[in-house]
Structure formats: C-alpha cells, structure tokens
Amino acid sequence: MKQPSHTIDRRNENWFKRVFYLYYDGFRSMTVGKTLWLIIGIKIVVFFVILRFIFFPNFLNGVASDDEGKAQYVREQLTKRG
C-alpha cells in the first residue's frame, strides 16, 4: 500500500518516538480540538490549583508559626487519639 506524499515512514523508528509523533501530528492538524483541549486545561487549573486553596487550607500555619510548634501539635493530636 502506497503512503501519501505528506507522511513520513516511521516504522523503523523507536516505539516512543512513533507514539510521540502520532500525538504531535494529530494535535498539529486539529482545529476544534485545540479549543477543547484549552477548555480542559483551564478546568484542570481550576480543580487542582484554585479549589485546593479553598478546600485544603494550610491548617498548621494557624496553629503554630514554627516547625517545632507544628510538630508538637501533631504529636499531641496523635497521642490523644491513641
């Protein structure tokens, strides 16, 4: 089977290189998909960066200002439960 003139024969290349170029060529030729990936990227930033500060605040900074104080607080909490 003859390949189109704009493709490169990558059968003899490294497997990782072939996988990379599969995605690279696919993303390069996208039109609508680029917009969708941009939306996905924005959602990931919102979920993992912004919401992290809302739902997982640094509680130990409010308890003590230095590392020794934080360690002491954690030790006390663990021994109370045990």
N, CA, C and O atoms as a printed pandas DataFrame, in Angstrom:
     atom_number atom_name residue_name chain_id  residue_number  x_coord  y_coord  z_coord
0              1         N          MET        A               1    0.841   -1.177    0.000
1              2        CA          MET        A               1    0.000    0.000    0.000
2              3         C          MET        A               1    0.887    1.241    0.000
3              4         O          MET        A               1    1.776    1.374    0.841
4              5         N          LYS        A               2    0.649    2.129   -0.922
5              6        CA          LYS        A               2    1.459    3.336   -1.035
6              7         C          LYS        A               2    0.955    4.404   -0.070
7              8         O          LYS        A               2   -0.248    4.627    0.067
8              9         N          GLN        A               3    1.919    5.067    0.604
9             10        CA          GLN        A               3    1.563    6.107    1.558
10            11         C          GLN        A               3    1.422    7.444    0.848
11            12         O          GLN        A               3    2.033    7.669   -0.196
12            13         N          PRO        A               4    0.609    8.332    1.422
13            14        CA          PRO        A               4    0.509    9.674    0.840
14            15         C          PRO        A               4    1.861   10.379    0.909
15            16         O          PRO        A               4    2.709   10.038    1.733
16            17         N          SER        A               5    2.050   11.357    0.041
17            18        CA          SER        A               5    3.351   12.020   -0.058
18            19         C          SER        A               5    3.670   12.884    1.156
19            20         O          SER        A               5    4.843   13.178    1.387
20            21         N          HIS        A               6    2.685   13.303    1.939
21            22        CA          HIS        A               6    2.948   14.179    3.069
22            23         C          HIS        A               6    3.273   13.414    4.362
23            24         O          HIS        A               6    3.564   14.046    5.378
24            25         N          THR        A               7    3.234   12.107    4.352
25            26        CA          THR        A               7    3.547   11.331    5.556
26            27         C          THR        A               7    4.975   10.824    5.505
27            28         O          THR        A               7    5.577   10.703    4.438
28            29         N          ILE        A               8    5.499   10.532    6.678
29            30        CA          ILE        A               8    6.853   10.008    6.806
30            31         C          ILE        A               8    6.748    8.583    7.329
31            32         O          ILE        A               8    5.975    8.313    8.248
32            33         N          ASP        A               9    7.516    7.680    6.755
33            34        CA          ASP        A               9    7.506    6.289    7.202
34            35         C          ASP        A               9    8.274    6.188    8.521
35            36         O          ASP        A               9    9.491    6.370    8.548
36            37         N          ARG        A              10    7.566    5.898    9.606
37            38        CA          ARG        A              10    8.173    5.852   10.940
38            39         C          ARG        A              10    8.222    4.421   11.493
39            40         O          ARG        A              10    8.427    4.240   12.694
40            41         N          ARG        A              11    8.042    3.418   10.655
41            42        CA          ARG        A              11    8.001    2.038   11.143
42            43         C          ARG        A              11    9.323    1.565   11.721
43            44         O          ARG        A              11    9.331    0.681   12.577
44            45         N          ASN        A              12   10.440    2.126   11.280
45            46        CA          ASN        A              12   11.746    1.683   11.763
46            47         C          ASN        A              12   12.247    2.512   12.943
47            48         O          ASN        A              12   13.341    2.262   13.448
48            49         N          GLU        A              13   11.476    3.481   13.382
49            50        CA          GLU        A              13   11.903    4.326   14.491
50            51         C          GLU        A              13   11.538    3.699   15.837
51            52         O          GLU        A              13   10.800    2.717   15.903
52            53         N          ASN        A              14   12.067    4.283   16.894
53            54        CA          ASN        A              14   11.795    3.869   18.266
54            55         C          ASN        A              14   10.290    3.942   18.542
55            56         O          ASN        A              14    9.599    4.806   18.001
56            57         N          TRP        A              15    9.786    3.037   19.383
57            58        CA          TRP        A              15    8.365    2.982   19.705
58            59         C          TRP        A              15    7.899    4.275   20.370
59            60         O          TRP        A              15    6.832    4.790   20.036
60            61         N          PHE        A              16    8.687    4.804   21.306
61            62        CA          PHE        A              16    8.307    6.040   21.984
62            63         C          PHE        A              16    8.247    7.220   21.010
63            64         O          PHE        A              16    7.378    8.085   21.122
64            65         N          LYS        A              17    9.169    7.244   20.068
65            66        CA          LYS        A              17    9.188    8.301   19.074
66            67         C          LYS        A              17    7.953    8.220   18.180
67            68         O          LYS        A              17    7.367    9.244   17.827
68            69         N          ARG        A              18    7.566    7.012   17.818
69            70        CA          ARG        A              18    6.373    6.842   16.982
70            71         C          ARG        A              18    5.124    7.305   17.717
71            72         O          ARG        A              18    4.260    7.953   17.127
72            73         N          VAL        A              19    5.022    6.972   19.020
73            74        CA          VAL        A              19    3.863    7.399   19.808
74            75         C          VAL        A              19    3.849    8.917   19.931
75            76         O          VAL        A              19    2.800    9.545   19.790
76            77         N          PHE        A              20    5.021    9.512   20.196
77            78        CA          PHE        A              20    5.105   10.974   20.300
78            79         C          PHE        A              20    4.632   11.635   19.017
79            80         O          PHE        A              20    3.819   12.559   19.058
80            81         N          TYR        A              21    5.131   11.173   17.880
81            82        CA          TYR        A              21    4.755   11.800   16.612
82            83         C          TYR        A              21    3.296   11.529   16.250
83            84         O          TYR        A              21    2.687   12.332   15.543
84            85         N          LEU        A              22    2.727   10.430   16.713
85            86        CA          LEU        A              22    1.308   10.184   16.496
86            87         C          LEU        A              22    0.488   11.302   17.119
87            88         O          LEU        A              22   -0.388   11.875   16.472
88            89         N          TYR        A              23    0.780   11.610   18.390
89            90        CA          TYR        A              23    0.056   12.680   19.067
90            91         C          TYR        A              23    0.444   14.054   18.529
91            92         O          TYR        A              23   -0.415   14.923   18.378
92            93         N          TYR        A              24    1.710   14.256   18.243
93            94        CA          TYR        A              24    2.179   15.547   17.745
94            95         C          TYR        A              24    1.506   15.888   16.425
95            96         O          TYR        A              24    1.000   16.998   16.259
96            97         N          ASP        A              25    1.493   14.966   15.497
97            98        CA          ASP        A              25    0.854   15.203   14.206
98            99         C          ASP        A              25   -0.653   15.362   14.356
99           100         O          ASP        A              25   -1.270   16.165   13.656
100          101         N          GLY        A              26   -1.239   14.605   15.259
101          102        CA          GLY        A              26   -2.685   14.711   15.484
102          103         C          GLY        A              26   -3.083   16.061   16.044
103          104         O          GLY        A              26   -4.040   16.674   15.570
104          105         N          PHE        A              27   -2.350   16.538   17.061
105          106        CA          PHE        A              27   -2.682   17.837   17.646
106          107         C          PHE        A              27   -2.381   18.981   16.685
107          108         O          PHE        A              27   -3.078   19.996   16.690
108          109         N          ARG        A              28   -1.360   18.825   15.870
109          110        CA          ARG        A              28   -0.989   19.880   14.938
110          111         C          ARG        A              28   -2.078   20.095   13.887
111          112         O          ARG        A              28   -2.301   21.219   13.435
112          113         N          SER        A              29   -2.747   19.020   13.505
113          114        CA          SER        A              29   -3.754   19.147   12.452
114          115         C          SER        A              29   -5.159   19.417   13.003
115          116         O          SER        A              29   -6.114   19.481   12.228
116          117         N          MET        A              30   -5.301   19.573   14.304
117          118        CA          MET        A              30   -6.621   19.842   14.889
118          119         C          MET        A              30   -7.057   21.271   14.657
119          120         O          MET        A              30   -6.230   22.173   14.523
120          121         N          THR        A              31   -8.364   21.471   14.609
121          122        CA          THR        A              31   -8.900   22.834   14.583
122          123         C          THR        A              31   -9.807   23.023   15.797
123          124         O          THR        A              31   -9.512   23.854   16.656
124          125         N          VAL        A              32  -10.894   22.277   15.883
125          126        CA          VAL        A              32  -11.814   22.381   17.008
126          127         C          VAL        A              32  -11.193   21.761   18.265
127          128         O          VAL        A              32  -11.443   22.231   19.375
128          129         N          GLY        A              33  -10.406   20.733   18.099
129          130        CA          GLY        A              33   -9.816   20.035   19.232
130          131         C          GLY        A              33   -8.911   20.906   20.073
131          132         O          GLY        A              33   -8.823   20.712   21.286
132          133         N          LYS        A              34   -8.236   21.860   19.458
133          134        CA          LYS        A              34   -7.361   22.752   20.218
134          135         C          LYS        A              34   -8.162   23.563   21.224
135          136         O          LYS        A              34   -7.722   23.772   22.355
136          137         N          THR        A              35   -9.332   24.018   20.814
137          138        CA          THR        A              35  -10.196   24.763   21.723
138          139         C          THR        A              35  -10.672   23.876   22.856
139          140         O          THR        A              35  -10.721   24.309   24.007
140          141         N          LEU        A              36  -11.022   22.643   22.543
141          142        CA          LEU        A              36  -11.474   21.730   23.583
142          143         C          LEU        A              36  -10.359   21.431   24.578
143          144         O          LEU        A              36  -10.609   21.371   25.781
144          145         N          TRP        A              37   -9.126   21.243   24.091
145          146        CA          TRP        A              37   -8.003   20.999   24.999
146          147         C          TRP        A              37   -7.710   22.229   25.853
147          148         O          TRP        A              37   -7.285   22.092   27.000
148          149         N          LEU        A              38   -7.926   23.408   25.321
149          150        CA          LEU        A              38   -7.758   24.626   26.113
150          151         C          LEU        A              38   -8.780   24.670   27.244
151          152         O          LEU        A              38   -8.444   25.032   28.372
152          153         N          ILE        A              39  -10.014   24.306   26.951
153          154        CA          ILE        A              39  -11.053   24.256   27.988
154          155         C          ILE        A              39  -10.703   23.214   29.035
155          156         O          ILE        A              39  -10.869   23.470   30.228
156          157         N          ILE        A              40  -10.224   22.050   28.626
157          158        CA          ILE        A              40   -9.821   21.007   29.572
158          159         C          ILE        A              40   -8.680   21.503   30.447
159          160         O          ILE        A              40   -8.683   21.269   31.656
160          161         N          GLY        A              41   -7.705   22.184   29.855
161          162        CA          GLY        A              41   -6.584   22.722   30.635
162          163         C          GLY        A              41   -7.037   23.736   31.662
163          164         O          GLY        A              41   -6.547   23.732   32.791
164          165         N          ILE        A              42   -7.960   24.602   31.292
165          166        CA          ILE        A              42   -8.479   25.595   32.236
166          167         C          ILE        A              42   -9.212   24.904   33.374
167          168         O          ILE        A              42   -9.068   25.303   34.530
168          169         N          LYS        A              43   -9.993   23.880   33.072
169          170        CA          LYS        A              43  -10.702   23.151   34.122
170          171         C          LYS        A              43   -9.738   22.472   35.079
171          172         O          LYS        A              43   -9.977   22.461   36.286
172          173         N          ILE        A              44   -8.659   21.911   34.568
173          174        CA          ILE        A              44   -7.667   21.269   35.438
174          175         C          ILE        A              44   -7.036   22.291   36.365
175          176         O          ILE        A              44   -6.837   22.021   37.549
176          177         N          VAL        A              45   -6.719   23.464   35.834
177          178        CA          VAL        A              45   -6.147   24.518   36.680
178          179         C          VAL        A              45   -7.135   24.902   37.773
179          180         O          VAL        A              45   -6.745   25.073   38.929
180          181         N          VAL        A              46   -8.395   25.037   37.424
181          182        CA          VAL        A              46   -9.406   25.401   38.419
182          183         C          VAL        A              46   -9.542   24.309   39.472
183          184         O          VAL        A              46   -9.565   24.606   40.666
184          185         N          PHE        A              47   -9.631   23.059   39.051
185          186        CA          PHE        A              47   -9.832   21.968   40.002
186          187         C          PHE        A              47   -8.648   21.770   40.930
187          188         O          PHE        A              47   -8.830   21.628   42.139
188          189         N          PHE        A              48   -7.447   21.759   40.391
189          190        CA          PHE        A              48   -6.304   21.361   41.191
190          191         C          PHE        A              48   -5.524   22.512   41.804
191          192         O          PHE        A              48   -4.752   22.286   42.736
192          193         N          VAL        A              49   -5.689   23.714   41.330
193          194        CA          VAL        A              49   -4.937   24.837   41.887
194          195         C          VAL        A              49   -5.833   25.723   42.739
195          196         O          VAL        A              49   -5.549   25.949   43.915
196          197         N          ILE        A              50   -6.897   26.217   42.160
197          198        CA          ILE        A              50   -7.741   27.163   42.880
198          199         C          ILE        A              50   -8.547   26.466   43.981
199          200         O          ILE        A              50   -8.573   26.941   45.117
200          201         N          LEU        A              51   -9.196   25.359   43.662
201          202        CA          LEU        A              51  -10.012   24.673   44.664
202          203         C          LEU        A              51   -9.173   24.071   45.784
203          204         O          LEU        A              51   -9.680   23.850   46.884
204          205         N          ARG        A              52   -7.901   23.805   45.521
205          206        CA          ARG        A              52   -7.025   23.286   46.562
206          207         C          ARG        A              52   -6.924   24.263   47.721
207          208         O          ARG        A              52   -6.926   23.855   48.883
208          209         N          PHE        A              53   -6.836   25.548   47.412
209          210        CA          PHE        A              53   -6.719   26.555   48.459
210          211         C          PHE        A              53   -8.021   26.746   49.217
211          212         O          PHE        A              53   -8.008   27.145   50.382
212          213         N          ILE        A              54   -9.145   26.466   48.570
213          214        CA          ILE        A              54  -10.445   26.612   49.236
214          215         C          ILE        A              54  -10.733   25.428   50.151
215          216         O          ILE        A              54  -11.147   25.622   51.294
216          217         N          PHE        A              55  -10.521   24.203   49.668
217          218        CA          PHE        A              55  -10.898   23.019   50.434
218          219         C          PHE        A              55   -9.779   22.463   51.301
219          220         O          PHE        A              55  -10.050   21.723   52.247
220          221         N          PHE        A              56   -8.536   22.797   51.005
221          222        CA          PHE        A              56   -7.414   22.279   51.766
222          223         C          PHE        A              56   -6.501   23.411   52.234
223          224         O          PHE        A              56   -5.357   23.506   51.792
224          225         N          PRO        A              57   -6.997   24.261   53.118
225          226        CA          PRO        A              57   -6.138   25.346   53.603
226          227         C          PRO        A              57   -5.027   24.782   54.480
227          228         O          PRO        A              57   -5.141   23.679   55.015
228          229         N          ASN        A              58   -3.960   25.547   54.617
229          230        CA          ASN        A              58   -2.834   25.107   55.434
230          231         C          ASN        A              58   -3.180   25.343   56.899
231          232         O          ASN        A              58   -2.894   26.403   57.455
232          233         N          PHE        A              59   -3.790   24.353   57.505
233          234        CA          PHE        A              59   -4.309   24.457   58.865
234          235         C          PHE        A              59   -3.200   24.652   59.892
235          236         O          PHE        A              59   -3.383   25.388   60.861
236          237         N          LEU        A              60   -2.063   24.009   59.698
237          238        CA          LEU        A              60   -0.992   24.068   60.688
238          239         C          LEU        A              60   -0.381   25.457   60.815
239          240         O          LEU        A              60    0.172   25.781   61.866
240          241         N          ASN        A              61   -0.464   26.278   59.788
241          242        CA          ASN        A              61    0.055   27.643   59.903
242          243         C          ASN        A              61   -0.743   28.457   60.908
243          244         O          ASN        A              61   -0.201   29.379   61.519
244          245         N          GLY        A              62   -2.004   28.143   61.092
245          246        CA          GLY        A              62   -2.823   28.834   62.084
246          247         C          GLY        A              62   -2.579   28.340   63.494
247          248         O          GLY        A              62   -2.883   29.046   64.455
248          249         N          VAL        A              63   -2.035   27.141   63.637
249          250        CA          VAL        A              63   -1.794   26.559   64.957
250          251         C          VAL        A              63   -0.466   27.026   65.530
251          252         O          VAL        A              63   -0.387   27.388   66.704
252          253         N          ALA        A              64    0.572   27.020   64.714
253          254        CA          ALA        A              64    1.907   27.407   65.183
254          255         C          ALA        A              64    2.660   28.060   64.034
255          256         O          ALA        A              64    2.365   27.826   62.862
256          257         N          SER        A              65    3.638   28.886   64.395
257          258        CA          SER        A              65    4.380   29.602   63.358
258          259         C          SER        A              65    5.677   28.905   62.965
259          260         O          SER        A              65    6.184   29.124   61.865
260          261         N          ASP        A              66    6.224   28.066   63.851
261          262        CA          ASP        A              66    7.485   27.390   63.521
262          263         C          ASP        A              66    7.266   25.893   63.381
263          264         O          ASP        A              66    6.217   25.375   63.765
264          265         N          ASP        A              67    8.255   25.197   62.832
265          266        CA          ASP        A              67    8.136   23.755   62.589
266          267         C          ASP        A              67    8.020   22.966   63.881
267          268         O          ASP        A              67    7.297   21.971   63.935
268          269         N          GLU        A              68    8.714   23.391   64.911
269          270        CA          GLU        A              68    8.667   22.663   66.188
270          271         C          GLU        A              68    7.272   22.732   66.806
271          272         O          GLU        A              68    6.776   21.741   67.343
272          273         N          GLY        A              69    6.653   23.883   66.729
273          274        CA          GLY        A              69    5.297   24.023   67.249
274          275         C          GLY        A              69    4.301   23.176   66.477
275          276         O          GLY        A              69    3.402   22.575   67.064
276          277         N          LYS        A              70    4.462   23.128   65.159
277          278        CA          LYS        A              70    3.582   22.298   64.332
278          279         C          LYS        A              70    3.767   20.825   64.658
279          280         O          LYS        A              70    2.791   20.080   64.753
280          281         N          ALA        A              71    5.020   20.400   64.831
281          282        CA          ALA        A              71    5.301   19.010   65.167
282          283         C          ALA        A              71    4.714   18.652   66.526
283          284         O          ALA        A              71    4.178   17.559   66.709
284          285         N          GLN        A              72    4.818   19.568   67.469
285          286        CA          GLN        A              72    4.263   19.323   68.806
286          287         C          GLN        A              72    2.749   19.184   68.738
287          288         O          GLN        A              72    2.182   18.308   69.391
288          289         N          TYR        A              73    2.091   20.022   67.968
289          290        CA          TYR        A              73    0.637   19.946   67.825
290          291         C          TYR        A              73    0.225   18.604   67.218
291          292         O          TYR        A              73   -0.715   17.969   67.697
292          293         N          VAL        A              74    0.917   18.175   66.176
293          294        CA          VAL        A              74    0.591   16.902   65.524
294          295         C          VAL        A              74    0.812   15.758   66.504
295          296         O          VAL        A              74   -0.008   14.843   66.581
296          297         N          ARG        A              75    1.917   15.799   67.254
297          298        CA          ARG        A              75    2.188   14.759   68.260
298          299         C          ARG        A              75    1.072   14.681   69.290
299          300         O          ARG        A              75    0.620   13.590   69.639
300          301         N          GLU        A              76    0.629   15.831   69.776
301          302        CA          GLU        A              76   -0.451   15.846   70.781
302          303         C          GLU        A              76   -1.734   15.267   70.203
303          304         O          GLU        A              76   -2.422   14.503   70.880
304          305         N          GLN        A              77   -2.065   15.613   68.977
305          306        CA          GLN        A              77   -3.296   15.114   68.365
306          307         C          GLN        A              77   -3.231   13.602   68.145
307          308         O          GLN        A              77   -4.233   12.909   68.318
308          309         N          LEU        A              78   -2.064   13.090   67.766
309          310        CA          LEU        A              78   -1.928   11.654   67.543
310          311         C          LEU        A              78   -1.978   10.871   68.842
311          312         O          LEU        A              78   -2.545    9.779   68.881
312          313         N          THR        A              79   -1.399   11.403   69.901
313          314        CA          THR        A              79   -1.406   10.674   71.182
314          315         C          THR        A              79   -2.766   10.740   71.854
315          316         O          THR        A              79   -3.109    9.827   72.605
316          317         N          LYS        A              80   -3.554   11.779   71.618
317          318        CA          LYS        A              80   -4.905   11.852   72.172
318          319         C          LYS        A              80   -5.805   10.785   71.560
319          320         O          LYS        A              80   -6.648   10.211   72.249
320          321         N          ARG        A              81   -5.628   10.520   70.281
321          322        CA          ARG        A              81   -6.465    9.543   69.601
322          323         C          ARG        A              81   -6.075    8.107   69.947
323          324         O          ARG        A              81   -6.915    7.207   69.918
324          325         N          GLY        A              82   -4.828    7.900   70.265
325          326        CA          GLY        A              82   -4.323    6.549   70.528
326          327         C          GLY        A              82   -4.679    6.091   71.862
327          328         O          GLY        A              82   -4.332    4.974   72.245
